[in-house]
């Protein structure tokens, strides 16, 4: 069905296509979320759970762990007693690390759909996009977020409301860390570099080992995943930097060999 839609789109002038599809995207990205916040019991429960976490970690430090290959060059044992956010398939590292992350975040529909059974087995607080409720509704540990990836591009200081995804789950984690009150947020494993070619946001099917994450089976053969939009991610990261600085807080990038240039760099092991 999607193939047919994209073929038709080629022959429709952009302004007309936008006018035709605008009502659908308004409903898909905003209206149904707002309606759920008013009347859906599970979404209302999630809002209450999120608000309980507001400023819980005021004045503390946290680490947001990306999923890049650089994690293989990072001594993760140093994080055992730190507050951490893990994302997507980070749980593939838990046995090796000997501990789990404090929080977990997943917003990409493909990740949630394909990995729902694994995510449900996680026992820490789990922040999941409201779009993921179709696969995660029976998980009592899931806290559903109102996230979307269409304008306006914002940095939310209230995680109980709308959160812009910024083309990367890391941006959602940065907004959650801000809401939970952390004064210092450190990024690791955010390599900001992908060797798999192709246009941004296109869905591809992996044909073999994954060279772009810490585990070759992360998006191994047969997994569907979306190619990154690094430029859009950088735009979002700059909003995060401005928001943290405006609040007298900071984001540091301790990724080993990372290509991201938005946040101040710091040597990882010097933090301990």
C-alpha positions in Angstrom: 0.0 0.0 0.0 2.8 2.4 0.9 4.5 1.7 -2.4 1.3 2.7 -4.3 1.1 5.9 -2.2 4.7 6.9 -3.0 4.2 6.2 -6.7 1.1 8.4 -6.8 3.0 11.1 -4.9 5.5 11.5 -7.7 2.8 12.8 -10.0 1.0 15.2 -7.6 2.3 18.8 -7.2 3.9 19.3 -3.8 1.4 22.0 -2.6 -1.6 19.8 -3.6 -0.1 16.7 -1.9 0.6 18.7 1.3 -3.0 20.0 1.3 -4.4 16.5 0.8 -2.3 14.8 3.4 -2.2 17.5 6.0 -5.4 16.3 7.8 -4.0 12.8 8.1 -0.7 13.9 9.6 -2.5 16.3 11.9 -4.5 13.4 13.3 -1.6 10.9 13.3 1.0 13.2 15.0 -1.1 15.5 17.2 -4.8 15.1 17.5 -5.0 11.5 18.6 -2.3 12.2 21.2 -4.2 15.1 22.6 -7.4 13.1 22.7 -5.6 10.3 24.5 -4.3 12.8 27.1 -7.9 13.7 27.8 -9.6 10.4 27.8 -7.3 7.3 27.5 -6.7 5.8 31.0 -3.3 4.5 30.1 -2.1 7.7 28.7 -3.5 9.6 31.8 -1.7 7.1 34.0 1.6 7.7 32.2 1.2 11.5 32.6 0.8 11.0 36.4 3.9 8.7 36.5 6.0 11.1 34.5 5.1 14.0 36.8 6.2 12.0 39.8 9.7 12.0 38.4 9.9 15.7 37.9 13.2 17.0 39.4 13.7 13.7 41.2 17.4 14.0 40.3 17.9 17.7 40.8 21.6 18.6 41.0 22.8 15.2 40.0 24.7 13.8 37.0 23.5 11.2 34.5 24.9 9.4 31.5 23.0 8.8 28.2 24.4 5.7 26.6 24.2 5.7 22.8 24.6 2.5 20.8 27.6 3.2 18.6 30.6 0.9 18.1 32.7 3.2 20.4 31.0 1.5 23.4 33.5 -1.3 22.7 36.3 1.1 23.5 34.5 2.5 26.6 34.9 1.1 30.1 31.3 0.8 31.0 32.1 -0.8 34.4 32.7 2.8 35.6 28.9 3.5 35.2 27.8 0.8 37.7 27.0 3.4 40.4 25.9 6.2 38.0 22.4 7.1 36.9 22.1 6.0 33.2 19.7 6.2 30.3 19.8 3.3 27.8 18.0 3.3 24.5 16.7 0.9 21.9 18.6 -2.4 22.0 21.1 -1.3 24.7 20.0 -4.3 26.7 22.1 -6.6 24.5 25.0 -5.3 26.7 23.5 -5.8 30.1 24.9 -9.3 30.7 28.4 -8.2 29.7 28.1 -5.0 31.8 26.8 -6.8 34.8 24.1 -4.3 35.5 21.2 -2.5 33.7 20.7 1.1 32.9 18.6 3.1 35.4 16.1 4.2 32.7 15.2 3.0 29.2 13.9 4.9 26.2 12.5 3.8 22.9 10.5 5.9 20.4 11.2 4.4 17.0 8.2 2.3 15.9 10.3 -0.2 14.0 12.4 -0.9 17.1 9.4 -1.2 19.4 7.5 -3.5 17.0 10.4 -5.9 16.4 11.8 -5.9 19.9 8.6 -5.6 22.0 9.1 -9.0 23.7 12.6 -8.2 24.7 11.7 -4.7 25.9 8.9 -6.1 28.1 11.4 -8.2 30.0 13.2 -5.1 31.2 12.4 -4.1 34.8 13.5 -0.5 35.0 11.2 2.5 34.2 10.6 2.4 30.4 9.7 5.5 28.4 8.0 4.4 25.2 6.4 6.5 22.5 2.6 6.5 22.5 2.9 5.0 19.0 4.4 1.9 20.6 1.3 1.2 22.7 0.1 -1.3 20.1 2.9 -3.6 21.1 3.5 -2.5 24.7 0.0 -1.9 26.1 0.2 -5.0 28.3 3.5 -4.0 29.9 2.7 -2.3 33.3 6.3 -0.9 33.3 5.8 1.2 30.2 5.4 4.9 30.6 4.0 6.3 27.4 5.3 9.6 26.0 3.6 12.0 23.6 6.4 12.1 21.0 6.3 13.1 17.4 8.8 14.0 14.6 7.0 16.8 12.8 7.2 20.6 13.4 7.3 22.6 15.4 10.9 21.7 16.4 11.2 22.4 20.1 13.0 21.4 23.3 10.4 20.4 25.8 11.0 21.1 29.5 7.8 19.3 30.4 8.0 15.6 29.5 4.4 15.0 30.5 3.4 16.9 27.4 4.5 16.9 23.8 8.1 15.9 23.1 9.8 16.6 19.7 11.9 13.6 18.6 14.5 15.5 16.7 15.3 12.5 14.5 17.1 10.6 17.3 16.0 8.9 20.5 19.0 10.5 22.1 17.3 13.9 21.8 14.2 12.5 23.7 16.5 11.2 26.4 18.1 14.7 26.7 14.7 16.2 27.3 13.8 13.5 29.8 17.1 14.1 31.7 16.3 17.8 31.8 12.8 17.2 33.2 14.1 14.8 35.8 16.4 17.6 37.0 19.9 16.5 36.1 22.4 19.4 36.2 25.0 17.5 34.1 24.2 15.1 31.3 27.1 13.1 29.7 26.8 11.4 26.3 28.7 8.3 25.5 28.4 5.9 22.6 26.9 8.7 20.4 29.3 8.1 17.5 27.2 10.3 15.1 28.6 8.3 12.1 27.1 5.6 10.0 28.7 3.6 7.3 25.5 2.1 5.9 24.7 4.2 2.7 21.3 5.6 1.7 19.0 8.6 2.1 18.0 9.8 5.5 14.9 8.2 7.1 14.5 5.5 4.5 13.6 2.1 5.9 16.0 -0.6 4.9 16.3 -4.3 5.7 19.7 -5.4 7.0 21.4 -8.1 4.9 24.0 -9.1 7.4 26.1 -8.0 10.4 25.5 -4.4 11.6 28.6 -2.3 11.4 27.0 0.8 12.9 26.2 -0.3 16.4 28.1 -2.0 19.3 26.9 -5.4 18.4 26.9 -7.0 14.9 23.5 -8.4 15.7 22.0 -5.1 16.8 20.2 -4.6 13.5 21.4 -8.0 12.1 20.2 -9.8 9.1 16.4 -9.3 8.5 16.0 -6.3 10.8 14.1 -3.3 9.4 15.5 0.0 10.5 15.6 3.6 9.3 18.7 5.3 8.1 19.7 8.2 10.3 19.3 11.9 9.5 22.4 13.3 11.1 21.8 16.9 9.9 18.4 17.0 11.6 19.8 15.4 14.7 22.5 18.1 14.9 19.8 20.8 14.7 18.0 19.2 17.6 21.2 18.8 19.6 21.8 22.5 19.2 18.4 23.2 20.7 19.3 20.9 23.6 22.6 22.7 24.2 20.8 26.1 24.3 18.2 24.9 26.7 20.7 23.4 29.1 22.9 26.4 29.0 19.9 28.8 29.5 19.1 26.8 32.7 22.6 26.9 34.0 23.1 23.2 33.2 25.4 21.4 30.8 25.7 18.5 28.4 29.1 17.0 27.8 30.2 14.6 25.1 32.5 11.8 26.3 32.0 9.5 23.3 35.3 7.9 22.4 36.2 9.1 18.8 32.7 10.5 18.3 32.0 12.7 15.3 29.4 15.0 16.9 30.7 18.5 17.3 27.7 20.2 19.1 28.5 19.6 22.7 31.8 20.3 24.6 34.1 17.3 24.5 35.5 15.7 27.6 37.7 12.7 28.3 35.5 9.9 29.5 37.8 8.4 32.2 38.6 11.9 33.6 35.0 12.1 34.8 35.8 9.5 37.5 
